[in-house]
Amino acid sequence: ETFFSARYPWIFALQWVDVFVSLAGSVIFFAVLFKVVPDVPLRWRDVLGGATVAAMLFLAGKSALAWYLSRSATTSSFGAAGSLAAFLLWIYFTTAVFYFGAEYVKVSLREKRPT
């Protein structure tokens, strides 16, 4: 328990509100990207599944990076280079999540509308 969670038990509820607001914002962000970027006309319903999957993966990766950066010491053997490597890994992971979400939309559309 932290100092604030011991004194204010409603802080726990605020943490869940933060998670849900972050998830909703990420879903909206990815849905807009998946709808606007392709040259194919898509409905919002078509991109919502891929946006939800991408948003959940994005938030999981964000939590993992925050956990790593909070636990790692800049005085370790790698120093600041370890944080730079984590940042580059984050960029790679984010692009992989974007492409995975886009592929999810593509595959789900092919299953709905076979050509």
N, C-alpha and C positions, 0 to 999 in steps of 0.2 A: 504494500500500500504506500501511496505517496502522501505527502503532507496534505495536499488539497483534497484527495479522495477520502481521507480520514475525517477531515473537518466538514466537508461539503459532499454528502453522498449523491447529490444530483449531478455532480461532475461526470459520473459514469454515464448518465443519460445523455449529456452533452457530447460525449465522445461518440456515442452511437449516432447522434444527429449529424455529427461531422462526417462520419463514414457514409451515411446515406446521402447527404448533400454532395459529397465528393463523387459518389457513384453516379448520382443523377446528372451532375455536371459533366462527368466524363462520358456518360452514355449520350448526352445531347451533343457533345463535341464530336465524338466519333460518328454519330449518326449524320451530322451535317457534313462531315468529311466524306463519308461513304456515299452520300446522296449527291453532293456537288462535284466531286472530283471526276467521276467517270463520265464518259461521253454517252452513256446509255441512260435513257430515262428510267428512273427507279421510283417506286413508291416508298413512303416512310415506313410502311409495314415491312417492306422487303429488307431494309437496312437495319431495322431495330434489333434483330437477333445478333447479327455480327457486331453491332455497336455495343450490345450488352456484354458479349463474350470479351471483346477487346477492352472494355472498361474494367471488367473484373480482373483480367490479367494485368492491366496497367496499374490498378490499385494494389494488387499483390506485389508487383515489382517495386512500386513506390515504397511500400512498407518494408520490403526486404532491403532496399537501398538505405532507407532511414535507419533500420536496425544495424546494418553494417557500419554506417558512418558514425552512429552513436556509440558503438562498441570499439571501434578501432582508434588507436592512439596515433597521433601524428608523429610521435617520437619512436614509432616502431622501426624495424629495419628498412622498410620501404618509405616511410615518412609521407610526405605530401604526394609522392608518386603513386602510392597506393590509393589515395583518394582520386587522383586523376584517372587511374585505371578503372576504378569503380564508376566514375562519371562516363568514361568511354563505353563501358559495359552497359550502362543505363541507356545511352544513345542507341546502341545496338539492339538492346532489348525492346526499346520503344518502337523502333522501326519494324522489328519482327512482330510485335503485337499488332501494329497497324496492318501489315501485310496478312497476318493470320486472320484478322477480322474481315479484311476485304475478301480473302479466299472463302471464308465462311459464308459471306453474303453470296458470292458467286456460286458455290456449291449448292446452297439452299435454293437459289433461283433455278438452277438446272434441274433440281429434283421436283420443283413445283411446275416448271414449264419446260418439259423436254423438247429439244429441237430435232 
